[in-house]
Amino acid sequence: MTIATDVPDAATQPASGGAPAGPPTNRSRGVRPSSSGRVSPLTLGVVVSWLSLIVLLPLAALTVTSFGEGWGGFWDAVTAPVALAALGTTILVSAIVALINVVVGTLIAWVLVRDEFWGKRFVDALIDLPFALPTIVASIVLLSLYGPNSPIGVELNATRWGLIVALAFVTLPFVVRSVQPVLIEVDTDVEQAAASLGASNWTTFRRVVLPTLAPSIISGGGLAFARAIGEYGSVVLIGGNIPRETQVASQYIQQQIEIDRPVNAAAVSVALLVISFATLLVLRFFASRSQEKEERSK
C-alpha cells in the first residue's frame, strides 16, 4: 500500500529569505490575464452598427431633408417669424422649468435623503411616475385639473403657465435622481464640524454641501432643459398651440408636416437638435471639470 505524503506546491513555498509566499496568482494557477482596455472587433462592430442604425442614419436623413432647398431654404425656414416665435417660447419656458426643477428637485432630494416620515417609500416611488406615464396622459390630467372647468378654480389652459406646469411635471425626476445618490454619499461629519464651529444651517449648506452637489444639480438641470426642449405630448392639450404665444417648437413641426412643408419641419428639428446637443456638450464639460477636480483633491 502506498502512503500519500503532502507535498507543498511551489507557489506556497517560502520565498528566499524565509518570508512565506502569498496566495497563488492567476499566472501560477494557469489563468490567462485579461487584456484590459481592448475591445474585440465583433463587439465594436455591433456597437457602431447599432448606433449608426438607430442614431446616425436618422439624424443624417433629417439633416439632408432640412437642406432640401439649399442653405437659403434652410435659413428661411428657421428664421420665419412664426418659427422664431416657437423656438423662443420653447427655450424660454424650458429654461424657466429647468430653474424651477433645480430648486424644487434639490429640495425634494434633500427631504428624501435626510428626513424620515410616513409614506417616504411611496413618495420616492412617485418621483419616477413621469418616466413611466405616457406624456399625453399627463396632458389630459393637467387639462382636467387646470382647464376651463377646473375643479380648483385655476385655469391655465392655453397659457405659458400651463406649459411650465406640464414641462415641470415631466422633467422633475431628472434633478431629483441626479442629486439624490450624491447626497447619500455626502459625509455628514463635515456638516457637524461646521455646525459645532457656529455656522448656521444656510451657511453650512452653501459652503459645505452645495459645492459637492453642484455638478449633479447642473447635470440634472441640463437634462431637464434638454428634455423640455423637445417635449410634445404633455403640452399638446394644455398648451393651446397658439402661434406666437403658446406654440412650442414640437407643435410647430407637427403643423408644418400637416400642411406638407417637410423642409420647414426638418429645419426647425435640426435647430432643436443643435440646441440639445450644445446643452449635452456643456454638461459633459462640467462633468469633466468636476472629475478632474476630484482627482486632484485625492
C-alpha positions as CSV (number, residue, x, y, z in Angstrom):
1,M,0.0,0.0,0.0
2,T,1.3,3.4,-0.9
3,I,1.3,6.1,1.7
4,A,0.5,9.5,0.2
5,T,2.5,12.4,1.5
6,D,1.6,16.1,1.3
7,V,4.0,17.9,-1.0
8,P,3.7,21.7,-0.8
9,D,3.1,23.4,-4.0
10,A,5.9,25.6,-5.3
11,A,3.6,28.6,-5.2
12,T,3.2,28.2,-1.4
13,Q,6.8,27.5,-0.6
14,P,8.6,30.3,1.4
15,A,10.5,32.7,-0.8
16,S,14.2,33.2,-0.4
17,G,14.8,34.9,2.9
18,G,12.2,32.8,4.8
19,A,9.1,35.0,4.1
20,P,6.1,33.0,3.2
21,A,4.8,33.5,-0.3
22,G,1.3,34.9,-0.8
23,P,-1.7,33.1,-2.3
24,P,-1.3,31.7,-5.8
25,T,-1.7,34.3,-8.5
26,N,-3.6,33.9,-11.7
27,R,-0.4,33.1,-13.6
28,S,0.5,30.3,-11.1
29,R,-3.0,28.9,-11.4
30,G,-2.7,28.8,-15.2
31,V,-5.3,31.6,-15.6
32,R,-4.6,33.8,-18.5
33,P,-4.7,37.5,-17.5
34,S,-7.4,39.5,-19.2
35,S,-6.5,42.1,-21.8
36,S,-7.9,45.3,-20.2
37,G,-8.6,48.3,-22.4
38,R,-9.2,46.2,-25.6
39,V,-12.5,45.7,-27.3
40,S,-13.0,42.8,-29.7
41,P,-13.7,43.8,-33.3
42,L,-17.0,42.0,-33.2
43,T,-18.2,43.9,-30.2
44,L,-17.1,47.2,-31.6
45,G,-18.7,46.4,-34.9
46,V,-22.1,45.6,-33.3
47,V,-22.0,48.8,-31.2
48,V,-21.1,51.0,-34.2
49,S,-23.7,49.3,-36.4
50,W,-26.4,49.7,-33.9
51,L,-25.6,53.4,-33.2
52,S,-25.5,54.0,-36.9
53,L,-28.9,52.4,-37.5
54,I,-30.6,54.0,-34.5
55,V,-28.9,57.4,-34.2
56,L,-26.6,58.4,-37.0
57,L,-28.7,57.4,-40.1
58,P,-31.9,59.1,-38.9
59,L,-30.0,62.3,-38.0
60,A,-28.3,62.3,-41.3
61,A,-31.6,61.8,-43.2
62,L,-33.1,64.7,-41.2
63,T,-30.2,66.9,-42.0
64,V,-30.3,66.1,-45.7
65,T,-34.1,66.8,-45.7
66,S,-33.6,70.2,-43.9
67,F,-31.3,71.3,-46.7
68,G,-33.5,70.0,-49.5
69,E,-33.9,73.6,-50.8
70,G,-30.4,74.6,-50.1
71,W,-28.9,76.8,-47.4
72,G,-31.2,79.6,-48.3
73,G,-34.3,77.5,-47.8
74,F,-32.9,76.2,-44.5
75,W,-32.2,79.7,-43.2
76,D,-35.6,81.0,-44.4
77,A,-37.4,78.1,-42.6
78,V,-35.6,78.6,-39.3
79,T,-35.8,82.4,-39.3
80,A,-39.5,82.6,-40.3
81,P,-41.3,84.8,-37.7
82,V,-43.6,82.0,-36.5
83,A,-40.7,79.6,-36.3
84,L,-38.6,82.0,-34.3
85,A,-41.5,82.7,-32.0
86,A,-42.0,78.9,-31.4
87,L,-38.2,78.4,-30.8
88,G,-38.2,81.4,-28.5
89,T,-41.2,80.2,-26.5
90,T,-39.6,76.7,-26.2
91,I,-36.2,78.0,-25.0
92,L,-37.7,80.5,-22.5
93,V,-40.2,78.0,-21.0
94,S,-37.6,75.2,-20.9
95,A,-35.1,77.5,-19.1
96,I,-37.7,78.5,-16.5
97,V,-38.7,74.9,-16.0
98,A,-35.1,73.9,-15.5
99,L,-34.5,76.6,-12.9
100,I,-37.7,75.6,-11.0
101,N,-36.7,72.0,-11.0
102,V,-33.2,72.8,-9.9
103,V,-34.6,74.4,-6.7
104,V,-37.6,72.1,-6.1
105,G,-35.8,68.9,-7.2
106,T,-32.8,69.6,-4.9
107,L,-35.2,70.2,-2.0
108,I,-37.1,67.0,-2.7
109,A,-33.9,65.0,-2.9
110,W,-32.8,66.6,0.4
111,V,-36.0,65.6,2.2
112,L,-36.0,62.1,0.8
113,V,-32.4,61.5,2.0
114,R,-32.2,63.4,5.2
115,D,-35.7,63.2,6.7
116,E,-37.8,60.2,7.8
117,F,-41.6,60.4,7.5
118,W,-44.5,58.1,7.0
119,G,-45.0,57.2,3.3
120,K,-41.4,58.0,2.3
121,R,-41.1,55.0,0.1
122,F,-44.3,55.9,-1.7
123,V,-43.1,59.4,-2.3
124,D,-39.8,58.1,-3.5
125,A,-41.5,55.8,-6.0
126,L,-43.9,58.6,-7.1
127,I,-40.9,60.6,-8.3
128,D,-40.4,58.2,-11.2
129,L,-44.1,58.3,-12.3
130,P,-43.4,60.9,-15.1
131,F,-40.9,58.4,-16.6
132,A,-43.5,55.6,-16.8
133,L,-46.6,57.7,-17.5
134,P,-47.4,58.4,-21.2
135,T,-47.0,62.2,-21.6
136,I,-50.3,62.5,-23.4
137,V,-52.0,61.1,-20.3
138,A,-50.2,63.8,-18.2
139,S,-51.6,66.4,-20.6
140,I,-55.1,65.1,-20.2
141,V,-54.8,65.0,-16.4
142,L,-53.4,68.6,-16.3
143,L,-56.1,69.8,-18.7
144,S,-58.9,68.3,-16.5
145,L,-57.3,70.0,-13.4
146,Y,-56.3,73.3,-14.9
147,G,-58.7,73.5,-17.9
148,P,-61.8,75.6,-18.5
149,N,-63.8,73.5,-16.0
150,S,-61.1,73.4,-13.3
151,P,-62.4,71.8,-10.1
152,I,-60.0,74.0,-8.1
153,G,-60.8,77.2,-9.9
154,V,-57.3,77.6,-11.5
155,E,-57.4,77.9,-15.3
156,L,-54.0,77.6,-17.0
157,N,-55.2,76.3,-20.4
158,A,-53.6,78.0,-23.4
159,T,-51.2,80.0,-21.2
160,R,-47.4,79.8,-20.8
161,W,-48.0,78.9,-17.1
162,G,-49.8,75.8,-18.4
163,L,-46.7,75.0,-20.4
164,I,-44.5,75.5,-17.4
165,V,-46.6,73.2,-15.2
166,A,-46.7,70.5,-17.8
167,L,-43.0,70.5,-18.6
168,A,-42.1,70.7,-14.8
169,F,-44.1,67.6,-14.3
170,V,-42.3,65.5,-16.9
171,T,-38.8,66.8,-16.1
172,L,-38.8,66.8,-12.3
173,P,-37.2,63.3,-11.9
174,F,-34.1,64.3,-13.7
175,V,-32.9,66.7,-11.0
176,V,-34.1,64.5,-8.1
177,R,-32.5,61.3,-9.4
178,S,-29.2,63.2,-10.2
179,V,-28.9,64.8,-6.8
180,Q,-30.2,62.0,-4.6
181,P,-27.3,59.5,-4.9
182,V,-24.7,62.2,-4.5
183,L,-26.4,63.5,-1.4
184,I,-26.5,60.0,0.1
185,E,-22.7,59.8,-0.2
186,V,-22.0,63.2,1.4
187,D,-20.1,62.9,4.6
188,T,-22.2,64.4,7.4
189,D,-19.1,64.7,9.7
190,V,-18.1,67.9,7.9
191,E,-21.5,69.4,8.3
192,Q,-21.4,68.6,12.0
193,A,-18.0,70.1,12.3
194,A,-19.2,73.3,10.6
195,A,-22.3,73.4,13.0
196,S,-20.0,73.0,16.0
197,L,-18.0,76.0,14.9
198,G,-21.1,78.1,14.9
199,A,-22.1,78.0,11.2
200,S,-25.8,78.4,10.5
201,N,-27.7,75.8,8.5
202,W,-27.8,78.0,5.4
203,T,-24.0,78.7,5.7
204,T,-23.3,75.0,6.1
205,F,-25.4,74.2,3.1
206,R,-23.9,77.0,1.0
207,R,-20.2,76.5,1.9
208,V,-20.1,72.7,2.6
209,V,-22.9,70.8,0.9
210,L,-23.6,72.9,-2.2
211,P,-20.1,72.6,-3.7
212,T,-20.4,68.9,-3.6
213,L,-23.9,68.8,-5.1
214,A,-23.3,71.5,-7.7
215,P,-22.1,69.1,-10.5
216,S,-25.2,66.8,-10.1
217,I,-27.5,69.8,-9.8
218,I,-26.1,71.2,-13.1
219,S,-26.4,67.8,-14.7
220,G,-30.0,67.3,-13.6
221,G,-31.0,70.8,-14.7
222,G,-29.3,70.4,-18.1
223,L,-31.1,67.1,-18.7
224,A,-34.4,68.7,-17.7
225,F,-33.8,71.5,-20.1
226,A,-32.9,69.2,-22.9
227,R,-36.0,67.1,-22.3
228,A,-38.3,70.1,-22.2
229,I,-36.8,71.4,-25.5
230,G,-38.3,68.5,-27.4
231,E,-41.4,67.7,-25.3
232,Y,-44.7,67.3,-27.2
233,G,-47.2,65.0,-25.5
234,S,-47.5,66.8,-22.2
235,V,-48.2,70.2,-23.8
236,V,-50.3,69.2,-26.7
237,L,-53.6,69.7,-24.9
238,I,-53.0,72.2,-22.1
239,G,-50.7,74.4,-24.2
240,G,-53.4,75.5,-26.7
241,N,-50.9,75.6,-29.6
242,I,-51.4,79.4,-30.2
243,P,-48.8,80.7,-32.7
244,R,-46.5,83.4,-31.2
245,E,-48.0,82.8,-27.8
246,T,-48.0,79.2,-26.5
247,Q,-46.9,77.2,-29.6
248,V,-43.7,75.3,-28.9
249,A,-41.3,74.1,-31.5
250,S,-42.6,70.5,-31.5
251,Q,-46.1,71.7,-32.2
252,Y,-44.8,73.9,-34.9
253,I,-43.0,71.0,-36.5
254,Q,-46.2,68.9,-36.5
255,Q,-48.1,71.8,-38.1
256,Q,-45.6,72.1,-40.9
257,I,-45.9,68.3,-41.5
258,E,-49.7,68.6,-41.7
259,I,-49.5,71.4,-44.3
260,D,-47.0,69.4,-46.4
261,R,-43.9,71.5,-45.6
262,P,-41.3,68.8,-44.7
263,V,-38.3,71.1,-45.3
264,N,-39.5,73.6,-42.8
265,A,-40.3,70.9,-40.2
266,A,-36.9,69.3,-40.7
267,A,-35.1,72.7,-40.5
268,V,-36.7,73.5,-37.1
269,S,-36.0,70.0,-36.0
270,V,-32.3,70.4,-36.8
271,A,-32.3,73.7,-34.8
272,L,-33.7,71.8,-31.8
273,L,-31.1,69.1,-32.3
274,V,-28.3,71.7,-32.3
275,I,-29.6,73.3,-29.1
276,S,-30.0,69.9,-27.3
277,F,-26.5,68.8,-28.5
278,A,-24.9,72.0,-27.3
279,T,-26.6,71.5,-23.9
280,L,-25.2,68.0,-23.6
281,L,-21.7,69.3,-24.6
282,V,-21.9,71.8,-21.8
283,L,-22.9,69.2,-19.3
284,R,-20.1,67.0,-20.5
285,F,-17.6,69.8,-20.0
286,F,-18.8,70.5,-16.4
287,A,-18.7,66.7,-15.6
288,S,-15.1,66.5,-16.9
289,R,-14.1,69.6,-14.9
290,S,-15.7,68.1,-11.8
291,Q,-13.9,64.8,-12.3
292,E,-10.5,66.4,-12.8
293,K,-11.1,68.5,-9.6
294,E,-11.9,65.3,-7.6
295,E,-8.8,63.6,-8.9
296,R,-6.6,66.5,-8.0
297,S,-8.1,66.6,-4.5
298,K,-7.3,62.9,-3.8
